[in-house]
């Protein structure tokens, strides 16, 4: 009798444990931290203005590649600035978008990552531009969009 009572107690304990385990819910949550990584490859350190470029009124460079990776659903901001130089403005073309950069800079927002996108920049020359070698005038930064 003692063994049978013990068996019933074990069965009852298993039933109570099983019933209480099924009536409790388990809650799991995760937070994904937004990240932003970017690079510009192939951007020259200097640029040469030739007499032919002065006659055309611009210099075009298509060797740069822009790579931006993010998991932020808000997207990101591409910021372009042009340094004081013999160039009056820059026009950047990439991934189906165009931004014109004047003395105050220029920007464009994007929602999705850009992977190895070719970047073409046309630099308009000031009327007083002289032929020669100059420092690369375009600066590119990438920033997260704030909520």
C-alpha positions in Angstrom: 0.0 0.0 0.0 2.8 2.3 0.8 4.3 1.9 -2.7 0.9 2.4 -4.4 0.4 5.7 -2.6 3.8 6.8 -3.6 3.1 6.0 -7.2 -0.1 8.0 -7.1 1.7 10.9 -5.5 4.4 10.9 -8.3 1.6 10.7 -11.0 -0.3 13.6 -9.3 2.9 15.7 -9.1 3.7 15.0 -12.8 0.2 16.0 -13.7 0.3 19.2 -11.7 3.8 20.1 -13.0 2.6 19.4 -16.6 -0.6 21.4 -16.2 1.2 24.4 -14.7 3.9 24.3 -17.4 1.3 24.5 -20.2 -0.6 27.3 -18.6 2.5 29.5 -18.3 3.7 31.4 -21.3 7.3 32.2 -22.1 8.0 35.6 -23.5 11.1 36.2 -25.6 12.2 39.6 -27.1 15.2 40.8 -29.0 16.5 44.2 -29.9 18.3 44.7 -33.1 20.9 47.5 -32.9 21.0 49.5 -36.1 24.3 49.7 -37.8 25.8 51.8 -40.6 29.1 51.0 -42.4 30.3 52.8 -45.5 33.2 53.3 -47.7 34.2 55.2 -50.9 36.9 53.4 -52.9 38.8 54.6 -55.9 38.4 58.2 -55.1 41.4 60.1 -56.3 43.5 62.3 -54.0 44.2 64.8 -56.7 42.6 65.9 -60.0 44.2 67.5 -63.0 42.6 70.3 -64.9 43.7 70.3 -68.5 43.3 73.0 -71.2 40.7 70.8 -72.8 38.7 70.5 -69.6 38.7 74.3 -69.3 37.3 74.6 -72.8 34.6 72.0 -71.9 33.9 73.7 -68.6 34.0 70.6 -66.5 36.1 67.5 -65.4 34.4 64.1 -65.1 35.6 61.3 -62.8 33.9 57.9 -62.8 36.4 55.7 -60.9 34.8 55.9 -57.4 32.7 53.1 -55.9 30.2 53.9 -53.0 29.4 51.1 -50.6 26.9 51.7 -47.7 25.5 48.9 -45.6 22.8 49.3 -43.0 20.0 47.5 -41.3 18.2 50.6 -40.1 14.7 50.8 -41.6 14.8 54.6 -41.5 17.7 54.6 -44.0 20.6 57.0 -44.1 21.8 60.4 -45.3 24.5 60.8 -47.9 26.2 64.2 -47.4 28.4 65.8 -50.1 30.6 68.9 -49.6 32.8 70.7 -52.0 36.0 72.4 -50.8 36.9 75.9 -52.0 38.8 75.3 -55.3 38.6 76.1 -59.0 35.3 74.2 -59.1 32.0 75.9 -58.8 29.9 72.8 -58.2 29.8 69.1 -58.4 27.2 66.8 -59.7 27.2 63.2 -58.3 25.4 60.4 -60.1 24.9 57.0 -58.5 22.3 54.3 -58.1 19.7 56.2 -60.2 20.1 59.4 -58.1 21.7 62.7 -58.9 22.7 65.4 -56.3 24.1 68.8 -57.2 26.6 70.1 -54.7 27.3 73.8 -54.4 29.2 75.8 -51.8 26.6 74.9 -49.1 26.9 71.2 -49.8 24.2 68.7 -50.9 22.5 65.6 -49.5 20.2 62.8 -50.4 18.4 60.2 -48.3 18.3 56.5 -49.1 16.3 53.7 -47.6 18.3 50.7 -48.6 22.0 49.7 -48.7 24.1 50.5 -51.6 26.5 47.7 -52.6 29.5 48.7 -54.7 27.6 51.4 -56.6 29.6 53.2 -59.3 29.9 56.9 -58.4 30.3 59.4 -61.2 31.2 63.0 -60.3 31.2 65.9 -62.8 33.1 69.0 -61.5 32.0 72.3 -63.1 34.9 74.7 -63.4 34.8 78.3 -62.3 35.4 80.8 -65.2 38.8 81.8 -63.7 40.0 78.1 -63.4 43.6 77.5 -64.4 45.1 74.2 -65.7 47.1 72.2 -63.1 46.8 69.6 -60.4 44.5 70.2 -57.4 43.4 68.4 -54.3 40.3 66.3 -54.7 37.5 68.7 -53.8 34.5 66.5 -52.9 34.0 65.1 -49.4 31.4 62.4 -48.8 30.0 61.5 -45.4 27.2 59.1 -44.5 25.0 59.5 -41.4 22.1 57.7 -39.8 18.7 59.4 -40.0 17.5 60.3 -36.5 14.0 59.5 -35.4 
